Amino acid sequence: MTQTLTLSNEMVATLNQRGTPVAAVLAVKFAVCVTKMASRRRTRVALAQLEPWQLRDVGLTPTEAHDESIKVFWKA
């Protein structure tokens, strides 16, 4: 999923080579940023709802899961 959310410098250069307006490039960057934030929030909400046995399956302790789940969505 990270690959679909990442806008690399190469992609931006490709957009610029094709004469894409600056506003369009900025709009794409903004959309990628908002999508990343929404994904982080959904993931953290889901993480907070996992049972201890599920956390063990993914290699997290309840404390680690709690620490991650209370992070604000704009922090990676």
C-alpha positions as CSV (number, residue, x, y, z in Angstrom):
1,M,0.0,0.0,0.0
2,T,2.9,2.4,0.7
3,Q,3.9,2.3,-3.0
4,T,0.5,3.5,-4.1
5,L,0.7,6.4,-1.6
6,T,4.2,7.5,-2.4
7,L,4.8,10.3,-4.9
8,S,8.4,10.0,-5.9
9,N,10.6,12.8,-7.3
10,E,10.7,10.8,-10.5
11,M,6.9,10.9,-10.8
12,V,6.8,14.6,-10.1
13,A,9.5,15.1,-12.8
14,T,7.4,13.1,-15.2
15,L,4.4,15.2,-14.5
16,N,6.5,18.4,-15.0
17,Q,8.0,17.1,-18.3
18,R,4.6,16.7,-19.8
19,G,3.7,20.3,-19.1
20,T,1.4,19.6,-16.2
21,P,0.3,22.8,-14.5
22,V,2.0,23.5,-11.1
23,A,-1.5,23.5,-9.5
24,A,-2.1,20.0,-10.7
25,V,1.2,18.7,-9.3
26,L,0.4,20.4,-6.0
27,A,-3.1,18.9,-6.0
28,V,-1.6,15.4,-6.5
29,K,0.9,15.9,-3.7
30,F,-1.9,17.1,-1.4
31,A,-4.1,14.1,-2.3
32,V,-1.2,11.7,-1.5
33,C,-0.6,13.5,1.9
34,V,-4.3,13.3,2.8
35,T,-4.5,9.6,1.8
36,K,-1.4,8.8,3.9
37,M,-3.0,10.5,6.9
38,A,-6.3,8.7,6.5
39,S,-4.5,5.4,6.2
40,R,-2.5,6.0,9.4
41,R,-5.7,6.9,11.3
42,R,-7.6,3.8,10.1
43,T,-4.6,1.5,10.9
44,R,-4.2,3.0,14.4
45,V,-7.9,2.7,15.2
46,A,-7.8,-1.0,14.1
47,L,-4.6,-1.6,16.1
48,A,-6.3,-0.2,19.2
49,Q,-9.1,-2.8,18.8
50,L,-6.8,-5.9,18.6
51,E,-6.9,-8.5,21.3
52,P,-3.7,-9.4,23.1
53,W,-3.4,-12.8,21.3
54,Q,-3.7,-10.9,17.9
55,L,-1.0,-8.4,19.0
56,R,1.3,-11.4,19.8
57,D,0.7,-12.7,16.3
58,V,2.0,-9.4,14.8
59,G,4.9,-9.1,17.2
60,L,3.6,-6.3,19.4
61,T,3.1,-6.0,23.1
62,P,-0.1,-4.3,24.4
63,T,2.1,-1.3,25.5
64,E,3.6,-0.9,22.1
65,A,0.3,-1.1,20.4
66,H,-1.2,1.4,22.8
67,D,1.7,3.8,22.2
68,E,1.3,3.5,18.5
69,S,-2.5,3.8,18.5
70,I,-2.5,7.1,20.5
71,K,-0.2,8.9,18.0
72,V,-1.9,11.6,16.0
73,F,-2.5,10.8,12.4
74,W,0.0,13.3,11.0
75,K,2.9,11.6,12.7
76,A,4.6,8.7,10.9
